[in-house]
Amino acid sequence: MAIGVWISLIGYFALMIAIGIYAMRTSTSSSEDYMLGGRSLSPKVAALSAGASDMSGWLLLGLPGALYVSGLASAWIGIGLFVGAFVNWTLVAPRLREQTVHYGNAITIPSFLANRFPTQALSLRTVSAIVIVIFFAVYTASGLVAGGKLFESAFSGIFNFGGLNDYAVGIIITLGVVLVYTVIGGFLAVSMTDFVQGVIMMLALVLMPAVVLFGEGGGGYTQAAQTLNEIDPTLLSWTEGLTFVGWLSAVTWGLGYFGQPHIIVRFMAIRTLKDVPIARNIGMGWMAISLIGAISLGVFGRAYAVRNGIEIDDPETLFIILSDLLFHPLITGFLYAALLAAVMSTISSQLLVSSSSLTEDFYRLFLRKEATDRECVNIGRVCVVLVGLVAAFIASDPDSQVLGLVSNAWAGFGAAFGPLILLSLMWPRTNGAGAISGVVVGAVTVMVWISLGWGGEFMGGPGVYAIIPGFIASWIAIMAVSSMTADAGEYQHIER
């Protein structure tokens, strides 16, 4: 492994840890500081933090891998996500920022729901926290799988010692660095590192497709299109081979945004309500550039690989293989850092949200109601480590697929919390009984759907993505139960 790669990677790791140390000295004196950054995020940090924590390793591994296999038909996932993110920033962000302060200055999603629906406060906090920890363990595992795949593909036997292999060492190093800056710096460290990581990811997704198309051996768009047509004419079609159910399952990924705690918690932390539109514009611009880059890499990366005789055994390692083949070691190290940035930005956000729920919605609620802020900060740090270890165990299978793990966790959160977040913010008649019904019905529907194998290979097959039945069932449950039970007067009108 060239020294230039190590220079870039070590520099990246050092920068992340330095940011964690800065954040520890700046914003970890209270629970609100540690878990929400004191609600002081600037628009650009909030925007890129939300985007980077959203996209994770699937943006550089899973999505290009899907495009590599099935062509532009898989791009509908990205389109659905873009639309969903825009609606999320427009409908949810301003209302959640305002209402979480109004309803008891809530610093976690479960505590906001408990304050919004006091008749079911205990049940909502408990059930919501359980759902968050379960699905985030799976979601975090997907990021560790991506880190493991990077080391397995890029370092080729260097770390095979002491009963470990490259994949296992990749998981250990990825989790270890994330734990350091997340444990010591909390939410501010996570958000600031997300901003830096978001910039790195976007630059990588501009650079890589450009080199694949126009660099040596690329041949430009015309040559790439000709090669793809020779492989399979449907690769450049948005619809060929795609069933209506497959298309619907792809675009409805966007429904998941409304219920992703690690994303919407950024809305709660934005500095002021007036900053939300600015953050939205920055965030959507970043997302458009990054998605176009990932889609281009997947499609045109296949043309490049075929034309130059490059073997790609696992399509999800396309970014890693091309990074090593096409660039100077210093740039290769930067691109590896971009992949780790995508992975770490999401893992750190998920670990912090999980630990916040365990601390605020279990420890402080059931074990130590009189716990001080300093005690809760320390317990939160312990919980970050515990959830990380569980995720590492789940990720230990080297045959795990990044996109598959992400799709399951994304569906679980989207169905459990998405309808409730929307209705709690915009439908005054929503009550506590409806709220708890929606969370339970949504989560259970997704878990049953996945366990029965009804999702299948939804892009081209007969399966329906689990978020569709889960989201619909949860929405119906909330509206039906709320309408059939008494209005407890839980909604508080906000004077503007």
C-alpha positions in Angstrom: 0.0 0.0 0.0 1.5 3.3 -1.2 2.6 5.8 1.5 0.5 8.5 -0.1 -2.7 6.6 0.8 -1.7 6.3 4.4 -0.8 10.0 4.5 -4.3 11.0 3.3 -6.1 8.5 5.6 -4.1 9.3 8.7 -4.6 13.0 8.0 -8.4 12.5 7.7 -8.5 10.5 11.0 -6.5 13.1 12.8 -8.8 15.9 11.6 -11.9 14.1 12.8 -10.5 13.5 16.2 -9.2 17.1 16.5 -12.8 18.3 15.7 -14.1 16.0 18.5 -11.6 17.5 21.0 -12.6 21.0 20.0 -16.3 20.2 20.4 -15.6 18.6 23.8 -14.1 21.9 25.0 -16.9 23.9 23.5 -20.3 22.1 23.9 -20.5 19.2 26.3 -21.4 20.9 29.6 -25.1 19.8 29.6 -27.4 17.2 28.1 -28.8 19.8 25.6 -25.2 20.6 24.6 -24.1 17.0 24.3 -27.2 15.7 22.5 -28.3 18.7 20.5 -25.4 21.1 20.3 -27.2 23.8 22.3 -29.5 24.3 19.2 -26.8 26.4 17.7 -26.1 24.9 14.2 -25.6 27.4 11.4 -27.5 26.8 8.1 -24.5 25.3 6.2 -23.5 23.0 9.1 -27.1 21.8 9.6 -27.7 21.3 5.9 -24.5 19.2 5.2 -24.8 17.4 8.5 -28.3 16.3 7.6 -27.2 15.3 4.1 -24.0 13.5 5.2 -25.7 11.6 8.0 -28.5 10.7 5.6 -26.4 9.3 2.7 -23.9 7.0 4.5 -21.8 4.4 2.7 -24.7 3.4 0.4 -24.1 6.6 -1.6 -20.6 5.5 -2.7 -21.1 1.7 -2.5 -24.8 0.6 -2.5 -26.3 3.0 -5.0 -23.5 2.8 -7.6 -23.5 -0.9 -7.2 -27.3 -1.0 -7.9 -26.7 1.2 -11.0 -23.8 -1.0 -12.1 -26.1 -4.0 -12.2 -29.4 -2.7 -13.4 -28.6 0.6 -15.1 -30.7 3.8 -14.9 -33.7 2.0 -13.6 -32.2 2.0 -10.2 -31.8 5.8 -10.4 -35.4 6.1 -9.3 -34.3 5.5 -5.8 -32.2 8.7 -5.9 -35.1 10.6 -7.5 -37.5 9.5 -4.8 -35.0 10.4 -2.1 -34.5 13.9 -3.6 -38.2 14.6 -3.7 -38.7 13.2 -0.2 -35.8 15.3 1.2 -37.2 18.5 -0.3 -40.6 17.8 1.2 -39.0 17.0 4.5 -37.1 20.3 4.6 -40.2 22.2 3.5 -42.9 20.6 5.7 -41.2 19.1 8.7 -38.0 21.2 9.4 -39.6 24.5 10.3 -42.5 23.0 12.3 -40.3 20.5 14.2 -37.8 23.3 15.1 -40.6 25.4 16.4 -42.7 22.8 18.2 -39.8 20.9 19.9 -39.0 24.2 21.7 -42.7 25.0 22.4 -43.4 21.5 23.8 -41.1 21.5 26.8 -37.8 22.1 24.9 -37.5 18.4 23.9 -34.0 17.3 22.9 -34.9 13.8 21.5 -37.7 12.6 19.2 -39.2 10.3 21.9 -39.2 13.2 24.4 -40.9 15.5 21.8 -43.6 12.9 21.2 -44.1 12.4 24.9 -44.5 16.2 25.4 -46.8 16.5 22.4 -49.0 13.6 23.7 -48.8 13.6 27.5 -51.7 11.1 27.9 -49.3 8.4 26.5 -46.0 10.0 27.5 -44.4 7.0 29.2 -45.6 4.5 26.5 -44.4 6.7 23.6 -41.0 7.3 25.1 -40.5 3.7 25.8 -41.7 2.3 22.6 -40.0 5.0 20.5 -36.7 4.4 22.2 -36.9 0.6 21.6 -37.7 1.1 17.9 -34.8 3.6 17.6 -32.2 1.3 19.3 -33.3 -1.8 17.3 -33.3 -0.2 13.8 -30.3 1.9 14.5 -28.3 -1.1 15.5 -29.0 -2.5 12.0 -28.5 0.8 10.3 -25.2 1.4 12.0 -24.1 -2.1 11.0 -24.6 -1.2 7.3 -22.0 1.6 7.8 -19.6 -0.8 9.4 -20.0 -3.3 6.6 -19.1 -0.5 4.2 -15.9 0.2 6.2 -15.1 -3.5 6.3 -15.5 -3.7 2.5 -13.2 -0.8 2.0 -10.4 -2.4 4.0 -11.0 -5.9 2.5 -10.9 -4.5 -1.1 -8.2 -1.9 -0.8 -5.7 -3.4 1.6 -5.6 -7.0 0.3 -4.2 -9.1 3.1 -2.2 -6.4 5.0 -4.2 -6.8 8.2 -4.5 -10.6 8.2 -3.0 -11.3 11.6 -4.0 -12.5 15.1 -7.0 -14.3 13.8 -8.4 -11.2 12.1 -8.7 -10.3 8.5 -9.0 -7.1 6.5 -12.8 -7.0 6.8 -12.7 -7.3 10.6 -9.9 -4.8 11.0 -11.9 -2.4 8.8 -14.9 -2.6 11.1 -12.7 -2.1 14.2 -10.8 0.9 12.8 -14.0 2.5 11.4 -15.9 2.1 14.6 -12.9 3.1 16.8 -12.4 6.5 15.2 -16.1 7.2 15.2 -16.4 6.3 18.9 -13.5 8.6 19.8 -14.9 11.8 18.4 -18.5 11.0 19.1 -17.9 10.0 22.7 -15.8 13.0 23.6 -17.5 15.7 21.5 -21.2 14.8 21.3 -23.6 16.4 18.9 -21.4 19.3 18.0 -18.5 17.1 17.1 -20.8 14.9 15.0 -22.3 17.9 13.2 -19.0 19.6 12.5 -17.4 16.4 11.3 -20.5 15.8 9.1 -20.0 19.2 7.5 -16.4 18.3 6.6 -17.3 14.8 5.5 -20.1 16.1 3.3 -17.7 18.4 1.5 -15.3 15.5 1.0 -18.0 13.2 -0.3 -19.3 15.7 -2.8 -15.9 16.4 -4.2 -15.2 12.7 -4.6 -18.5 12.2 -6.4 -17.6 15.0 -8.9 -14.1 13.8 -9.4 -14.7 10.1 -9.9 -17.3 10.2 -12.7 -15.4 12.9 -14.5 -12.3 10.8 -14.6 -14.2 7.7 -15.6 -15.8 9.5 -18.5 -13.1 11.9 -19.7 -9.8 10.5 -18.3 -7.5 8.1 -20.0 -9.5 5.0 -21.1 -12.8 6.9 -20.7 -13.7 8.0 -24.2 -16.5 10.4 -23.2 -20.2 10.0 -23.0 -20.6 8.7 -26.6 -18.1 5.9 -26.2 -19.6 5.0 -22.8 -23.1 4.9 -24.2 -21.9 2.7 -27.1 -20.3 0.2 -24.7 -23.3 0.0 -22.5 -25.6 -0.6 -25.5 -23.4 -3.5 -26.5 -23.6 -5.0 -23.0 -27.3 -4.5 -22.6 -29.4 -1.8 -24.3 -31.7 -1.6 -21.2 -28.9 -0.2 -19.0 -29.5 3.3 -20.3 -33.3 3.0 -20.1 -35.2 4.5 -17.2 -38.0 2.0 -17.6 -36.9 -1.1 -19.5 -37.3 -4.2 -17.3 -38.8 -2.2 -14.5 -42.2 -3.2 -13.3 -44.7 -0.7 -11.9 -44.3 -2.3 -8.4 -40.5 -2.0 -8.8 -40.8 1.6 -9.7 -43.1 2.4 -6.9 -40.9 0.6 -4.4 -37.9 2.7 -5.6 -39.5 6.1 -5.5 -41.2 5.5 -2.2 -37.8 5.5 -0.5 -38.5 9.2 -0.2 -41.3 8.5 2.3 -38.6 7.3 4.8 -37.2 10.8 5.4 -40.1 11.9 7.6 -39.2 9.3 10.2 -35.4 9.2 10.3 -34.4 10.4 13.8 -30.7 11.0 12.8 -31.8 13.4 10.1 -34.8 15.2 11.6 -32.8 15.9 14.8 -30.8 18.3 12.7 -34.0 20.3 12.2 -34.3 20.6 16.0 -30.7 21.9 16.3 -30.8 24.7 13.7 -29.9 28.1 15.2 -33.2 29.9 14.4 -36.4 29.3 12.5 -35.3 31.8 9.9 -32.3 29.7 9.0 -34.4 26.8 7.8 -35.0 27.9 4.2 -31.3 28.8 3.8 -30.3 25.4 5.1 -32.8 23.7 2.8 -31.3 25.3 -0.3 -27.8 24.4 0.7 -28.8 20.9 1.5 -30.8 20.2 -1.6 -27.9 21.6 -3.8 -25.5 19.3 -2.1 -27.8 16.4 -2.5 -28.4 17.0 -6.2 -24.7 17.1 -7.0 -23.9 14.0 -4.9 -26.8 11.9 -6.3 -25.9 12.8 -9.9 -22.3 11.8 -9.2 -23.3 8.5 -7.6 -25.7 7.6 -10.5 -23.1 8.6 -13.1 -20.4 6.5 -11.3 -22.6 3.4 -11.3 -23.7 3.6 -14.9 -20.5 4.8 -16.6 -18.3 2.9 -14.2 -19.6 -0.3 -15.7 -18.8 0.9 -19.2 -15.2 1.8 -18.1 -14.7 -1.5 -16.4 -15.9 -3.5 -19.4 -13.9 -1.4 -21.9 -10.7 -1.7 -19.9 -11.1 -5.4 -18.8 -11.5 -4.7 -15.1 -13.0 -7.5 -13.1 -15.7 -6.3 -10.6 -16.7 -9.3 -8.5 -18.8 -7.3 -6.0 -20.5 -4.3 -7.7 -20.6 -2.5 -4.4 -16.8 -2.2 -4.4 -16.8 -0.3 -7.7 -15.8 3.0 -6.1 -13.0 1.4 -4.1 -11.5 -0.5 -7.1 -11.6 2.6 -9.4 -10.1 4.8 -6.7 -7.1 2.5 -6.5 -6.6 2.1 -10.3 -7.2 5.6 -11.6 -5.5 8.0 -9.2 -2.2 9.0 -7.6 -1.9 7.4 -4.1 -2.5 10.8 -2.4 -5.8 11.2 -4.3 -6.7 7.5 -3.7 -6.3 8.1 0.0 -8.5 11.1 -0.3 -11.2 9.0 -2.1 -10.9 6.3 0.5 -11.4 9.0 3.1 -14.5 10.2 1.2 -16.0 6.7 1.6 -15.1 6.6 5.3 -16.6 10.1 5.6 -19.9 8.8 4.2 -19.8 5.9 6.6 -18.6 7.7 9.7 -21.0 10.7 9.3 -24.0 8.4 9.4 -22.6 6.0 12.1 -21.8 8.8 14.5 -25.2 10.4 14.1 -27.0 7.1 14.6 -24.9 6.2 17.7 -25.6 9.6 19.2 -29.4 9.4 18.6 -29.4 5.9 20.0 -27.5 6.9 23.1 -29.7 10.0 23.6 -32.8 7.8 23.7 -31.2 5.3 26.0 -30.1 8.1 28.3 -33.1 10.4 28.3 -35.8 7.8 27.6 -34.6 4.9 29.7 -31.9 5.9 32.2 -33.3 9.2 33.3 -36.9 8.0 33.0 -36.7 4.7 34.9 -33.4 4.4 36.7 -32.3 7.9 37.9 -34.9 10.6 37.6 -32.7 12.9 39.6 -29.6 12.4 37.4 -27.6 15.5 36.9 -26.7 16.8 33.4 -23.0 15.7 33.9 -24.1 12.2 34.8 -26.4 12.0 31.8 -23.6 13.1 29.5 -21.3 10.3 30.9 -24.1 7.7 30.6 -24.7 8.9 27.0 -21.0 8.2 26.3 -21.3 4.7 27.6 -24.4 4.0 25.6 -22.6 5.2 22.4 -20.0 2.5 22.9 -22.6 -0.2 23.7 -24.7 0.4 20.6 -21.5 0.5 18.5 -20.5 -2.9 19.8 -23.9 -4.4 19.0 -23.7 -3.0 15.5 -20.2 -4.4 15.0 -21.5 -7.9 15.9 -24.3 -7.6 13.3 -21.8 -6.4 10.7 -19.4 -9.3 11.4 -20.8 -11.2 8.4 -18.7 -10.3 5.4 -21.4 -11.3 3.0 -23.7 -8.6 4.2 -25.0 -6.2 1.6 -24.9 -2.5 2.4 -28.0 -1.5 0.4 -30.0 -4.4 1.9 -29.2 -3.4 5.5 -30.0 0.2 4.8 -33.3 -0.5 3.1 -34.5 -2.5 6.0 -33.6 0.1 8.7 -34.8 2.9 6.4 -38.2 1.3 6.0 -38.5 0.6 9.7 -37.9 4.2 10.7 -40.0 5.6 7.9 -43.0 3.5 8.8 -42.8 3.8 12.6 -42.2 7.5 12.8 -42.9 9.1 9.5 -46.7 9.3 9.6 -46.7 10.3 13.3 -44.2 13.1 12.8 -46.2 14.5 9.9 -49.6 14.2 11.6 -48.4 15.4 15.0 -47.0 18.6 13.4 -49.9 19.2 11.1 -53.1 17.5 12.3 -54.3 18.9 15.6 -56.8 16.0 16.1 -53.9 13.5 16.5 -54.0 12.1 20.1 -51.8 9.9 22.3 -53.8 6.7 21.6 -53.4 7.2 17.8 -49.7 8.1 18.2 -48.8 4.9 20.1 -50.9 2.8 17.7 -49.1 4.3 14.7 -45.5 3.6 16.0 -46.3 0.0 16.9 -48.3 -0.8 13.8 -45.7 0.8 11.5 -42.7 -1.0 13.1 -44.4 -4.3 13.4 -45.7 -4.2 9.8 -42.2 -3.6 8.4 -40.6 -6.3 10.6 -43.2 -8.9 9.6 -43.0 -7.9 5.9 -39.3 -8.4 5.9 -39.3 -11.6 7.9 -41.8 -13.1 5.5 -39.6 -12.2 2.5 -42.3 -10.2 0.8 -40.0 -7.4 -0.1 -37.9 -9.6 -2.3 -35.7 -8.1 -5.0 -38.1 -5.2 -5.3 -36.4 -3.3 -8.1 -37.1 -6.0 -10.8 -39.2 -8.6 -9.1 -42.7 -8.9 -7.6 -41.8 -7.8 -4.1 -43.1 -4.6 -2.6 -40.7 -2.5 -0.5 -41.7 -2.8 3.2 -42.0 1.0 3.7 -45.1 1.1 1.5 -47.4 -1.2 3.6 -45.7 0.0 6.8 -46.3 3.7 6.1 -49.9 3.1 4.9 -50.8 0.9 7.9 -49.2 3.4 10.4 -51.0 6.4 8.8 -54.4 4.6 8.9 -53.9 3.4 12.5 -53.1 7.0 13.7 -56.1 8.6 12.0 -58.5 5.8 12.8 -57.6 5.5 16.5 -57.4 9.2 17.0 -60.8 9.7 15.4 -62.4 6.9 17.5 -61.0 8.1 20.8 -61.6 11.3 22.8 -59.6 14.4 22.0 -57.6 15.0 25.2 -56.7 18.6 24.2 -53.0 17.7 23.8 -52.4 20.0 20.8 -51.2 23.5 21.8 -51.7 26.3 19.3 -48.6 28.4 18.7 -49.0 32.1 18.4 -46.9 33.7 15.7 
